[in-house]
Amino acid sequence: MVRLNRVTRYAVPLAVGAVLLSASVSVAAPARADSDAARTETGISALQSIKQTLSPAERKQASSLVVEKRLRADHGLAKKLPDYRTSVPVSGAGTVSVDITAAGGGQELARAVTATGGAVRANTGGQVRAELPLTAVDGIAARADVAEVAPAGQAMTWREQSPQTGSSRQQLAANAVAAATVSEGDKAHGADAARTKYGVSGKGVKICVLSDGIDSLGKSQSSGELPTVDVLSGQQGSGDEGTAMLDIVHDLAPDATLGFATAFTSEASFAANIKALRATGKCQVIVDDVAYFDESPFQDGPVAQAVNDVTKSGALYFSSAGNSGNLTDGSSGYWEGDYRNSGQKLSGVSGTAHDFDPGSGTQLYDPLSAGSLGKPVTLFWSDPWGRSNSDYDLYVLNSAGSVVASSQDSQTGSQNPYEITQVPSSGSGYKVAVVKYSGADRFLALNVIRGRFTASGGLKAFSTAGVTSGHSAAAAAFSVAAAPAAAAFGRPLETGDPANPAGPFPSTFSASSKWERFSSDGTRKQFYNADGTAITPGNVSSTGGAVRQKPDITAADGVTTTVTGFAPFFGTSAAAPHAAAIAGLLLSGKPTATPADIRTALVSSATDLGAPGYDNVTGKGVILAAPALAALGVPAK
């Protein structure tokens, strides 16, 4: 399982490994083209030789760690891969942040990490996050109680940053005054009028948030913007997206009790905090805006299983659908479908390349847009998590055909069906290739997270719907898409895009309202139950598995909060807490309502924004407080 070092906000550039040279290659002269071709084959062959000569300890490591170590130790190898990036951040002290999967509780392993000069950051149920000297990775991986060592799992929140200028900034200032520092989503969802008409305020309901952190919580409380917040011990996190989400919840459900825990210590800690908020925090409504990149689209992982646990116990769970775009708006950087054998190989690569072209032609690459620079690229396939016998590899190449990034983990029966790499942060003409190294044909999911596939260099672009995944797509979770409440998102997603839509504020959402162009679409195909048993045994192709209708509903973003840096607050990160707060109003109006009652009231009263009924961008539509309360049977006062 490959993981990149986590970041609390995606706007922070991802760090890369030590051997970083220019990805720009001139192909003006035929002699140079021949030279490039020879160098490309030499470089790829060097990568392949690494995969074919792994030591027992290296077989337990992510390929990015192995390559980083070998590049540093072997200057001859570095010369063969001058354009290559590993995406492994190595500190000035020579340490890397890693996740170590251990048998048992991991206590002996924790002591071993400390003995190497490393430091343990978290130890949760056999998952140890540590800062480890790169030179000590082999020794730790060689331990009998270690199953895997990988770069620390990376997560992101689904905030979308937008510089506001001119009339947009003036409009936001006017909105803030008109709303008296209350989210424009309060009016756009009709929550303000619903509180008066139905006498609901969130009283008697506890709503809890998981995000990055709550750095400005004390400031917000001192100014009277937020009440007391129950924070899980030691889980306050870092950053302020959590504060902004709490601000939204409090605006719409002012008398609800509030709670918080970070989702960023580690993936295992995120799952544990979800369960703790329910078990010890007594949270009835839980909402998050976080995604870990290695959450499988085809099987419920640890975080999704935690969501399943709390929803089975009666909690309502809301999660951001994501900001990775959608096929309808042409903003998608996602492709899923059955592996197609092209019958061709990439130069120097063992295995057969996937053919992206579903027609009579053959295309081994999917070209990337200029806006995809620096973006992570993930590949999943339809093997059970932790038990993959099929081995697929992932490559990013430049316009000259040189491999500039790759992920080539070995899958031999006990690993995850997952690869991750990163597009270089500069240059142009990049493209992605998928190669089946060994094993069976499988259903694939390729995602350039917040990037886009765009025709270029004579290559066609191939995209599909279905990017919403992970715990947001858990069966009983509410996956929440975004629609602007007020001013339009302040920049094009990519150069040349059409204008972004504006919201209805100070009016309420209606059937003419539009969703955000960056909002992620569904549906979500699943092939395995949480325990790894197949849903349709013997068929893990496009004709097998089960489909979940995700996202479920739509709510407001582009709103004003009182938290510095979150005015406006765009993204499905802002939409999810609006939906959670409205659910809190419903529960305060009818405390005996079951989760099924609340779900029925929300989806049956939602206003369609797309095709009638369910659509894979907005779900059942945008939710409105008063119609939902009426559908639940709450009497007006």
C-alpha positions in Angstrom: 0.0 0.0 0.0 1.6 3.3 -1.0 0.8 6.5 0.9 2.0 10.0 0.6 2.8 12.2 3.6 -0.4 13.7 4.9 -1.2 17.4 4.5 -4.0 19.3 6.2 -4.9 21.3 3.2 -4.5 20.3 -0.4 -3.4 23.8 -1.3 0.0 23.0 0.3 2.2 21.5 -2.4 3.1 17.9 -1.9 6.8 17.3 -1.1 8.9 15.2 -3.4 12.0 13.1 -3.2 15.6 14.0 -3.3 16.4 13.3 -7.0 14.4 16.0 -8.7 15.5 17.2 -12.1 13.7 19.0 -14.9 10.8 17.1 -16.5 11.1 19.2 -19.7 12.6 17.3 -22.7 13.1 18.8 -26.1 12.3 16.6 -29.1 13.1 19.1 -31.9 15.8 17.0 -33.6 15.5 13.4 -34.7 18.9 12.6 -33.1 17.6 13.9 -29.8 14.4 11.9 -30.1 16.4 8.7 -30.6 18.5 9.6 -27.6 15.3 10.3 -25.5 13.8 6.9 -26.6 17.0 5.1 -25.6 17.1 7.0 -22.3 13.4 6.3 -21.6 13.9 2.6 -22.1 17.0 2.6 -19.9 15.1 4.4 -17.2 12.1 2.2 -17.2 14.2 -0.9 -17.3 16.0 0.4 -14.2 12.7 0.8 -12.4 11.6 -2.7 -13.5 14.9 -4.2 -12.3 14.2 -2.7 -8.8 10.9 -4.5 -8.7 12.5 -7.7 -9.8 15.3 -7.6 -7.2 13.5 -6.8 -4.0 15.0 -8.1 -0.8 12.6 -9.8 1.7 12.5 -6.5 3.8 11.8 -4.4 0.6 8.9 -6.6 -0.3 7.1 -5.2 2.7 7.7 -1.6 1.7 6.0 0.7 -0.7 7.9 1.0 -4.0 8.3 4.7 -3.5 10.4 4.1 -0.3 12.5 1.5 -2.0 13.2 3.7 -5.1 14.0 6.7 -2.9 16.5 4.7 -0.9 18.2 3.2 -4.0 18.4 6.5 -5.8 20.2 8.0 -2.8 22.6 5.0 -2.6 23.2 4.4 -6.3 24.3 7.4 -8.4 24.4 5.3 -11.5 20.7 4.6 -11.0 20.0 8.3 -10.5 21.6 9.1 -13.8 19.3 6.6 -15.6 16.3 8.4 -14.1 17.0 12.1 -14.4 13.4 13.1 -14.6 12.0 10.8 -12.0 10.2 11.9 -8.8 9.4 9.5 -5.9 7.0 11.8 -4.0 8.6 10.7 -0.7 9.3 13.7 1.6 12.7 13.3 3.3 13.5 15.8 6.0 16.8 17.6 6.3 17.6 15.2 9.1 17.1 12.2 6.8 13.8 11.0 8.3 10.5 10.0 6.6 7.0 9.9 8.0 5.7 6.3 7.7 2.8 4.1 8.6 3.8 0.7 9.9 1.3 -2.2 10.0 2.2 -4.5 12.9 0.9 -7.7 14.4 -0.5 -7.3 17.9 -0.6 -4.0 19.7 2.7 -2.6 18.3 4.3 -1.9 21.6 7.5 -3.8 20.9 7.6 -2.2 17.5 7.2 1.3 19.0 10.3 0.6 21.2 12.2 -0.6 18.2 11.4 2.7 16.3 12.6 4.7 19.2 15.8 2.7 19.3 16.6 3.7 15.7 16.4 7.4 16.6 12.9 7.6 15.3 9.7 8.9 17.1 6.3 7.3 17.4 3.5 9.8 16.6 0.5 7.5 17.0 -0.1 3.8 17.9 -3.6 2.7 17.2 -4.6 -0.9 17.0 -1.4 -2.2 15.4 -1.1 0.8 13.1 2.0 2.8 14.1 2.8 6.2 12.6 6.4 7.2 13.1 9.2 9.5 12.0 11.9 7.1 11.0 15.4 7.6 9.6 15.3 6.5 6.0 18.3 4.3 6.6 16.4 2.5 9.3 13.4 1.5 7.1 14.9 -1.8 6.0 15.7 -2.9 9.6 12.1 -2.1 10.8 10.6 -3.8 7.7 12.6 -6.9 8.3 11.0 -7.5 11.8 8.8 -10.5 12.0 6.0 -8.4 13.6 5.9 -5.9 10.7 3.6 -6.6 7.7 4.1 -3.3 5.8 5.9 0.0 5.8 4.6 2.9 3.7 4.9 6.7 3.5 2.4 8.1 6.0 -1.2 8.2 4.7 -2.2 11.4 3.1 -5.5 13.1 3.7 -7.2 16.2 2.5 -10.2 18.3 3.4 -12.7 19.3 0.7 -12.3 23.0 1.0 -12.0 24.9 -2.3 -10.1 28.1 -2.1 -11.2 31.1 -4.2 -9.6 34.5 -4.4 -12.3 37.1 -4.4 -11.9 40.5 -6.0 -13.9 43.5 -7.1 -17.6 43.1 -7.1 -17.4 39.6 -5.6 -15.6 40.9 -2.6 -18.0 43.8 -2.2 -20.9 41.4 -2.5 -19.5 39.1 0.2 -19.0 42.1 2.5 -22.6 43.1 1.9 -23.7 39.5 2.6 -21.8 39.5 5.9 -23.5 42.7 7.1 -26.9 41.5 5.9 -26.6 38.2 7.6 -25.1 39.6 10.8 -22.2 37.1 10.5 -24.6 34.2 9.9 -23.9 31.8 7.0 -25.8 32.7 3.8 -26.8 29.0 3.8 -29.1 29.8 6.7 -31.4 31.7 4.4 -30.6 29.7 1.2 -31.9 26.6 3.0 -34.8 28.4 4.6 -33.5 27.4 8.1 -34.0 30.8 9.6 -37.7 30.8 8.7 -38.1 27.1 9.6 -36.8 27.8 13.2 -39.5 30.4 13.7 -42.3 28.5 12.0 -41.6 25.1 13.7 -40.0 26.2 16.9 -36.9 24.2 16.4 -33.3 25.2 17.2 -31.3 22.0 17.6 -32.0 21.9 21.3 -31.5 18.5 22.8 -29.3 17.3 19.9 -25.5 16.9 19.9 -23.8 17.5 16.5 -20.1 16.7 16.2 -17.5 17.7 13.6 -14.4 15.9 12.4 -11.9 18.0 10.3 -8.3 19.3 10.6 -8.4 21.4 13.7 -9.9 24.2 15.8 -7.1 26.7 16.2 -9.4 29.7 16.5 -12.0 28.0 18.7 -11.1 30.2 21.8 -11.3 33.4 19.7 -14.7 32.4 18.3 -16.0 31.6 21.8 -14.6 34.9 23.2 -16.5 36.8 20.5 -19.7 35.0 21.2 -19.7 33.2 17.8 -19.5 29.7 19.3 -20.6 28.1 22.6 -18.8 25.5 24.6 -17.5 22.6 22.4 -16.8 19.1 23.7 -13.4 18.2 22.3 -12.1 14.6 22.6 -9.1 14.6 24.8 -5.9 15.4 22.9 -7.8 15.5 19.6 -8.0 19.2 18.9 -5.9 18.9 15.8 -4.3 21.7 13.8 -5.8 24.2 11.4 -9.2 26.0 11.4 -11.5 24.2 9.0 -13.1 22.5 12.0 -13.8 25.9 13.6 -15.4 27.1 10.4 -17.6 24.0 10.1 -18.7 24.4 13.8 -19.5 28.0 13.0 -21.9 26.9 10.2 -23.6 24.2 12.4 -24.1 26.8 15.1 -25.6 29.3 12.7 -28.3 26.9 11.6 -28.8 25.0 14.8 -27.9 27.5 17.5 -29.0 25.5 20.5 -27.4 22.2 19.5 -24.6 20.9 21.7 -21.3 20.7 19.8 -18.4 18.3 19.7 -15.1 18.0 17.8 -12.2 15.6 17.1 -9.5 15.8 14.5 -9.4 13.4 11.5 -5.7 14.0 10.9 -3.5 12.2 13.4 -3.8 9.0 11.2 -6.4 7.1 9.3 -6.7 4.6 12.2 -7.1 7.5 14.6 -9.8 9.0 12.4 -11.8 5.8 12.5 -11.3 5.6 16.3 -12.4 9.2 16.8 -15.6 8.6 14.8 -16.5 5.7 17.2 -15.4 7.7 20.3 -17.6 10.7 19.3 -20.6 8.3 19.3 -19.7 6.1 22.2 -18.3 8.5 24.7 -19.3 11.8 23.2 -22.9 10.8 22.7 -23.1 12.5 19.3 -26.4 12.0 17.5 -25.2 13.7 14.3 -21.6 13.5 13.0 -20.1 15.3 10.1 -16.7 15.3 8.4 -15.0 16.8 5.4 -11.9 14.6 5.1 -10.7 11.9 2.7 -7.7 9.7 2.8 -6.3 8.9 -0.6 -6.1 5.1 0.0 -9.7 4.6 0.9 -10.9 1.9 -1.5 -13.7 2.8 -3.9 -14.7 -0.9 -4.1 -14.8 -2.0 -0.4 -15.5 -0.3 2.9 -12.2 0.3 4.7 -11.5 1.2 8.3 -13.0 4.7 8.2 -16.1 3.5 6.3 -16.5 0.6 8.8 -16.4 3.1 11.7 -19.2 5.0 9.9 -21.1 1.8 9.5 -20.7 1.2 13.3 -22.1 4.5 14.4 -24.9 4.5 11.9 -26.0 1.1 13.0 -26.1 2.4 16.6 -28.5 5.2 15.5 -26.2 8.1 14.6 -26.7 10.2 11.5 -23.5 10.6 9.5 -22.8 13.3 6.9 -19.6 13.6 4.8 -18.4 15.7 1.9 -18.8 14.1 -1.5 -15.6 15.7 -2.7 -14.4 18.4 -5.1 -12.9 16.2 -7.8 -15.3 17.4 -10.5 -17.9 15.5 -12.5 -18.4 14.2 -16.0 -21.5 16.3 -16.6 -19.5 19.5 -16.4 -16.4 18.2 -18.1 -14.4 18.7 -14.9 -13.6 15.1 -14.2 -10.1 13.6 -13.7 -11.5 10.1 -13.1 -11.8 7.0 -15.2 -13.2 3.6 -14.2 -13.9 0.5 -16.2 -12.7 -3.0 -17.1 -9.0 -3.5 -17.9 -8.6 -3.8 -21.7 -5.6 -5.7 -23.0 -3.9 -3.5 -25.6 -1.6 -6.3 -26.7 1.2 -3.7 -26.4 3.9 -2.8 -24.0 5.5 0.5 -22.8 9.1 0.6 -23.8 11.2 -1.2 -21.3 8.2 -2.2 -19.1 7.2 -5.7 -18.2 3.5 -6.4 -18.5 0.8 -5.3 -20.9 -0.6 -1.7 -21.1 -4.2 -0.9 -20.6 -6.1 0.4 -23.7 -8.1 3.5 -22.7 -9.9 3.6 -26.1 -13.2 1.7 -26.0 -13.5 1.9 -29.8 -11.6 0.4 -32.6 -8.5 2.4 -31.9 -5.8 1.7 -29.2 -4.6 4.4 -26.8 -2.1 3.5 -24.0 -2.3 6.8 -22.3 -4.8 9.3 -20.8 -3.5 12.8 -21.2 -3.6 15.3 -18.3 -4.6 19.0 -18.3 -2.3 21.8 -17.3 -4.3 22.1 -14.1 -3.2 18.6 -13.1 0.3 19.7 -12.2 1.3 18.6 -8.7 -1.8 16.5 -8.3 -1.8 12.9 -6.8 -2.8 10.0 -9.0 -4.3 6.9 -7.6 -5.1 3.5 -9.1 -7.3 0.8 -7.5 -8.6 -2.4 -8.9 -11.2 -5.0 -8.0 -9.2 -7.3 -5.8 -10.0 -7.6 -2.0 -8.2 -5.2 0.2 -5.1 -6.8 1.8 -5.4 -9.9 -0.5 -4.5 -8.8 -4.0 -3.1 -11.4 -6.4 -3.2 -9.2 -9.4 -0.3 -6.8 -9.9 -1.0 -3.5 -11.7 1.5 -0.6 -12.0 1.0 3.1 -12.6 3.1 5.5 -14.7 3.2 9.2 -15.4 5.1 10.1 -18.5 6.1 13.4 -20.1 5.6 14.5 -23.7 8.8 12.8 -24.8 7.7 9.5 -23.3 10.1 9.5 -20.3 8.7 8.1 -17.0 8.7 10.9 -14.5 6.8 9.2 -11.7 5.5 5.8 -11.0 4.1 3.4 -8.4 5.1 -0.3 -8.8 4.3 -2.1 -5.6 4.3 -5.8 -5.7 0.9 -7.6 -5.2 1.5 -11.3 -4.5 -1.5 -12.2 -2.4 -1.2 -10.2 0.9 -1.0 -6.6 -0.4 -3.5 -4.0 -1.3 -4.9 -3.4 -4.8 -3.6 0.2 -4.8 -0.9 2.4 -6.3 -0.3 6.1 -5.9 2.1 8.6 -7.5 2.1 12.3 -8.3 2.2 14.5 -11.4 5.3 16.8 -11.5 4.6 20.3 -10.4 6.0 21.9 -13.5 6.2 21.1 -17.2 3.5 20.1 -19.6 2.3 17.3 -21.8 2.0 14.7 -19.1 0.0 11.5 -19.5 -0.9 8.5 -17.4 -0.5 4.8 -18.3 -1.7 1.6 -16.4 0.2 -1.7 -16.9 -0.9 -5.1 -15.8 2.3 -6.7 -14.6 0.7 -10.0 -13.7 -2.5 -11.6 -12.7 -6.1 -11.4 -13.8 -8.1 -8.7 -15.7 -9.8 -6.5 -13.2 -12.1 -3.4 -13.0 -9.9 -0.3 -12.6 -10.4 3.1 -10.9 -7.9 5.8 -12.0 -8.2 9.2 -10.3 -6.1 12.4 -10.8 -7.4 14.0 -7.6 -8.7 17.5 -8.4 -7.0 17.2 -11.8 -8.5 16.6 -15.2 -8.1 14.4 -18.3 -7.9 16.7 -21.4 -7.1 15.9 -25.0 -3.6 17.0 -26.0 -0.6 15.9 -28.0 -2.8 14.0 -30.4 -4.3 11.9 -27.6 -8.0 11.8 -26.8 -9.1 12.2 -23.2 -11.2 9.5 -21.5 -13.2 10.2 -18.3 -16.1 8.6 -16.6 -18.4 9.4 -13.7 -18.1 7.8 -10.3 -15.3 9.6 -8.4 -17.2 9.8 -5.1 -15.8 7.0 -2.9 -14.5 6.0 0.5 -16.4 6.5 3.7 -18.5 9.3 2.1 -20.0 6.5 0.0 -20.8 4.3 3.1 -24.2 2.8 2.7 -25.9 4.7 5.5 -23.8 7.9 5.3 -25.2 11.1 3.6 -22.7 12.0 0.9 -23.2 15.7 0.4 -22.7 17.6 -2.9 -22.3 21.4 -3.1 -24.3 24.3 -4.6 -23.4 28.0 -4.1 -25.5 29.9 -1.6 -24.3 33.4 -2.6 -21.6 34.8 -4.9 -20.0 32.5 -7.5 -16.8 30.7 -6.9 -14.1 33.3 -7.8 -11.9 31.6 -10.4 -12.3 29.1 -13.2 -11.4 25.5 -12.2 -9.1 25.4 -15.3 -8.2 28.1 -17.9 -11.0 28.6 -20.4 -13.8 27.1 -18.2 -17.3 28.8 -18.4 -18.4 31.0 -15.5 -19.3 29.4 -12.2 -22.9 29.7 -11.0 -24.0 32.0 -8.3 -26.5 31.2 -5.5 -29.9 32.5 -4.5 -29.1 34.4 -1.4 -31.0 36.2 0.1 -33.7 34.0 -1.4 -33.9 30.2 -0.9 -32.7 27.4 -3.2 -35.1 26.4 -6.0 -35.2 24.1 -9.0 -33.3 26.7 -11.0 -30.3 26.7 -8.7 -27.1 25.2 -10.0 -24.5 23.0 -8.4 -20.8 23.7 -8.2 -18.8 22.5 -11.2 -16.2 21.0 -8.9 -18.6 18.9 -7.0 -17.8 15.1 -7.3 -20.2 12.7 -9.0 -21.2 9.1 -8.5 -22.4 6.4 -8.6 -20.3 4.2 -6.5 -19.7 0.6 -7.5 -18.8 -1.9 -4.8 -17.3 -5.4 -5.3 -16.6 -6.6 -1.8 -18.2 -6.6 1.6 -16.2 -5.1 4.5 -14.8 -8.5 5.4 -13.4 -9.0 1.8 -16.1 -11.5 0.7 -17.2 -10.9 -2.9 -20.7 -9.4 -3.4 -21.0 -11.3 -6.7 -18.5 -14.2 -6.4 -16.7 -14.9 -9.6 -17.6 -11.6 -11.2 -15.6 -8.5 -10.3 -15.9 -6.8 -13.6 -18.3 -4.1 -14.8 -21.2 -6.5 -14.9 -20.7 -7.6 -11.2 -20.8 -6.0 -7.8 -23.4 -3.6 -6.4 -24.1 0.1 -7.0 -24.7 2.7 -4.3 -26.5 5.9 -5.3 -24.0 8.5 -4.1 -24.0 11.4 -3.5 -27.2 11.5 -1.6 -28.1 15.2 -1.2 -26.8 18.7 -1.9 -26.3 21.7 0.5 -24.8 25.2 0.5 -21.2 26.3 0.1 -19.6 29.7 -0.7 -20.8 31.1 2.6 -19.4 33.6 5.1 -18.1 32.4 8.4 -16.5 34.5 11.2 -13.3 32.4 11.0 -10.3 34.1 9.4 -9.6 32.7 6.0 -13.1 31.2 5.6 -15.0 34.1 4.2 -16.0 32.8 1.7 -15.9 29.1 2.6 -16.3 27.0 -0.6 -16.3 23.3 -1.3 -18.3 20.3 -0.1 -16.4 20.9 3.2 -18.9 23.7 3.7 -21.9 21.9 2.3 -21.7 18.9 4.7 -22.1 20.9 8.0 -25.1 22.7 6.5 -26.8 19.3 5.9 -25.8 18.0 9.3 -27.3 21.1 11.0 -30.6 20.7 9.2 -30.7 17.1 10.4 -30.2 18.5 13.9 -33.2 20.8 13.5 -35.3 17.8 12.4 -34.2 15.8 15.4 -35.0 18.6 17.8 -38.4 18.9 16.2 -39.1 15.2 16.6 -36.7 13.5 19.1 -38.3 10.1 18.6 -37.5 10.1 14.8 -35.3 7.2 13.6 -32.4 7.6 11.2 -34.7 6.1 8.5 -37.3 8.7 9.3 -34.8 11.5 9.0 -33.4 10.1 5.7 -36.9 9.8 4.2 -37.8 13.4 5.2 -34.6 14.9 3.8 -34.6 13.1 0.5 -38.3 13.1 -0.2 -38.6 16.8 0.3 -35.3 17.8 -1.5 -35.6 20.1 -4.5 -34.3 18.6 -7.8 -31.4 20.4 -9.4 -30.7 18.0 -12.1 -32.7 15.3 -13.8 -36.0 14.4 -12.0 -35.4 12.1 -9.1 -31.9 10.9 -8.3 -28.9 12.2 -10.4 -25.3 11.3 -9.9 -24.1 14.9 -9.3 -26.7 16.3 -6.8 -28.3 13.1 -5.5 -31.9 13.7 -4.7 -31.4 17.4 -4.8 -30.8 20.4 -2.5 -32.4 20.0 1.0 -34.6 22.7 2.5 -35.4 22.9 6.2 -39.1 23.7 6.2 -40.2 21.0 3.7 -38.1 18.4 5.5 -39.6 19.3 8.8 -43.1 19.1 7.3 -42.2 15.7 5.7 -41.1 14.5 9.1 -44.5 15.4 10.5 -43.3 18.2 12.8 -46.3 20.5 13.5 -45.9 24.2 12.8 -46.2 26.6 15.7 
